[in-house]
Amino acid sequence: MTPALQMPHINVEFLPRISPLAKRVEGHTREFVGKYGLVPDEVSRRHHEDSLLGTLMARAYPYAGFDELALVTDWISCMLVLDDQFDETRLGAEPDRLREVCATVLGWLPSEGVAPVAGTAGEDSFTAAFRPAFHDLWERTCARTTPVWRRRFTTHIADFFETCAWEAANRAAGRPPEFEEYLRMRGCALMPYLDLVEVARHWEVPDAVYGLPEFTEMNRALSDADLWTNDLFSCEKEALLGDPHNLVLVHQRTHATDLQTAADAVAVMIQARADRFTELAAGCYENARRAGADDSMREALEHHVEGLRTWLSGQLQWRFETGRFDPDRPEIVDASGITPL
């Protein structure tokens, strides 16, 4: 057993909620990854089940109906299986191949509608494993969204993929990230899931509002708080796997401290970003109104802010429930990672 890190306290003002559909959607998404072969063996199946992604989404989107909640949960299940492949298998140190994989995946998500499901001759076995699942996700998503939303969503996925390729290039070169560089590159990973707030609530943020500096900063503050919290809870696991792409580990290396000191310092950073989000969320509508938003946007903006608040409180509560970050699971202790697809 690894020595337990003492997890610093982070205060979130919003009480966590959970959908009564949590158990049902947990079962649904386990069926989804099983149907499409994304958990091909006992290790990967157990890792997905222990992650409790249905619980996470039920906390993040407690107001969603079943179909919407199932969709957003299947999205995070598929994307996290993909992310695990990037982080914990040899693909994560092959930047050229990883870029090709990412480009192929983006090609499955055209803003004008659903791409054909059929594969191509000589297709990479890795992308062949994911193609049917992404086709299913995109078909269900297109039925609920406009081309404008879909372009924004795929742009955010492309930004996340660019970060994955940057990490792969670092691993291939044996180059750990610098502190400010890491903060800049890390920030885009959550944006696709914040886009899904709109799917869960059946409305879309108008471009005029999306472009407001205060709106952008509010989303970014929440994203930083969430992603840095993820790094805090996963730092022991990633240290054992030898992956330097974690804010706690970057802070530890930059400031030459022990892991606990670095974790405590990152917790202070997280708290500052959570507090900044709370401040900006309280004035979201007034900021938008001063920029020309009319009263018809009030309800939409209130829904968006509520979705971000439940994401912030829900993800923090879930981190004490999930087994996703357990540094003592066997495939982490022996640094073998997960099953390559």
Long-range contacts (C-beta under 8 A, 24 or more apart in sequence): 1-328, 2-236, 2-240, 2-327, 2-328, 2-333, 5-235, 5-236, 5-259, 5-260, 5-263, 6-260, 6-263, 7-232, 7-233, 7-263, 8-232, 8-263, 8-264, 8-267, 9-267, 10-229, 10-267, 10-270, 10-271, 10-274, 10-316, 11-271, 11-274, 12-274, 12-312, 12-313, 12-316, 13-278, 14-309, 14-310, 14-312, 14-313, 15-313, 16-59, 16-310, 16-313, 16-314, 16-316, 16-317, 17-59, 17-62, 17-310, 17-313, 17-314, 18-55, 18-58, 18-59, 18-62, 18-314, 19-58, 19-59, 19-61, 19-62, 19-63, 19-64, 19-69, 21-58, 21-64, 21-66, 21-69, 22-54, 22-55, 22-58, 22-59, 23-54, 24-66, 25-54, 25-57, 25-58, 25-66, 25-69, 25-70, 25-73, 26-52, 26-53, 26-54, 26-55, 26-58, 26-73, 27-54, 28-54, 28-70, 28-73, 28-74, 29-53, 29-54, 29-70, 29-73, 29-74, 29-77, 30-54, 32-70, 32-74, 32-77, 32-78, 32-133, 32-136, 33-77, 33-78, 33-81, 33-133, 36-78, 36-129, 36-130, 36-132, 36-133, 36-136, 37-129, 37-341, 38-77, 38-78, 38-81, 38-129, 38-130, 38-133, 38-341, 39-81, 40-339, 40-341, 41-339, 43-330, 43-331, 43-338, 43-339, 44-81, 44-338, 44-339, 47-84, 47-324, 47-329, 47-331, 47-338, 48-77, 48-81, 50-322, 50-323, 50-324, 50-326, 50-329, 51-80, 51-322, 51-323, 51-324, 52-318, 52-321, 52-322, 52-323, 52-324, 53-77, 53-80, 55-318, 55-321, 55-322, 56-314, 56-315, 56-318, 56-322, 58-314, 59-310, 59-313, 59-314, 59-315, 59-317, 59-318, 60-193, 60-307, 60-310, 60-311, 60-314, 60-315, 61-196, 61-197, 61-200, 61-307, 61-310, 61-311, 62-310, 62-314, 63-200, 63-201, 63-306, 63-307, 63-310, 64-200, 64-201, 68-144, 68-199, 68-200, 68-202, 69-200, 71-137, 71-140, 71-141, 71-144, 71-196, 71-199, 72-193, 72-196, 72-199, 72-200, 74-133, 74-136, 74-137, 74-140, 75-137, 75-141, 75-192, 75-193, 75-196, 76-193, 78-130, 78-133, 78-134, 78-137, 79-192, 81-341, 82-130, 83-164, 84-337, 84-338, 85-126, 85-338, 85-340, 85-341, 86-164, 86-167, 86-168, 87-167, 87-241, 87-243, 87-245, 87-337, 88-241, 88-337, 88-338, 89-337, 89-338, 89-340, 90-340, 91-126, 91-168, 91-340, 92-164, 92-167, 92-168, 92-171, 93-168, 93-171, 93-172, 94-168, 94-172, 95-165, 95-168, 95-169, 95-172, 97-124, 98-164, 98-165, 98-168, 99-161, 99-165, 100-124, 101-126, 101-127, 102-158, 102-161, 102-164, 102-165, 105-130, 105-134, 105-157, 105-161, 106-154, 106-157, 106-158, 106-161, 108-134, 108-135, 108-138, 109-134, 109-138, 109-150, 109-153, 109-154, 109-157, 111-147, 111-150, 111-151, 111-154, 112-147, 113-142, 114-138, 114-139, 114-142, 125-341, 126-340, 126-341, 129-341, 130-341, 141-199, 144-199, 144-202, 145-198, 145-199, 145-204, 146-204, 148-204, 148-207, 149-195, 149-198, 149-204, 152-195, 152-210, 153-192, 153-195, 156-188, 156-191, 156-192, 156-195, 157-192, 159-188, 159-191, 160-188, 160-189, 160-191, 160-192, 162-188, 163-188, 163-189, 167-245, 170-244, 170-245, 171-243, 176-244, 176-250, 176-253, 177-244, 177-245, 177-250, 178-250, 178-254, 179-250, 179-251, 179-254, 182-245, 182-247, 182-250, 183-224, 183-247, 186-227, 186-228, 186-231, 186-247, 187-220, 187-223, 187-224, 187-227, 188-223, 189-223, 189-227, 190-222, 190-223, 190-226, 190-227, 191-219, 191-223, 193-311, 194-219, 194-222, 194-223, 194-307, 194-308, 194-311, 197-303, 197-304, 197-307, 197-308, 197-311, 198-304, 198-307, 200-307, 201-303, 201-304, 201-307, 203-300, 203-303, 205-300, 205-304, 206-293, 206-297, 206-300, 208-291, 208-292, 208-293, 209-288, 209-291, 209-293, 209-297, 209-301, 212-287, 212-288, 212-291, 214-280, 214-283, 214-284, 214-287, 214-288, 215-284, 215-287, 215-288, 217-276, 217-280, 218-277, 218-280, 218-281, 218-284, 218-308, 219-308, 221-273, 221-274, 221-276, 221-277, 221-280, 222-273, 222-277, 222-308, 222-311, 222-312, 224-270, 224-273, 225-270, 225-273, 225-274, 225-277, 225-312, 226-311, 226-312, 226-315, 228-266, 228-269, 228-270, 228-273, 229-270, 229-315, 229-316, 229-319, 230-315, 230-319, 231-266, 232-263, 232-266, 232-267, 232-270, 233-319, 233-325, 234-324, 234-325, 235-259, 235-262, 235-263, 236-325, 236-327, 237-325, 237-326, 237-327, 237-332, 239-327, 240-327, 240-332, 240-333, 240-335, 241-332, 241-335, 241-337, 242-335, 274-312, 277-308, 277-312, 281-305, 281-308, 281-309
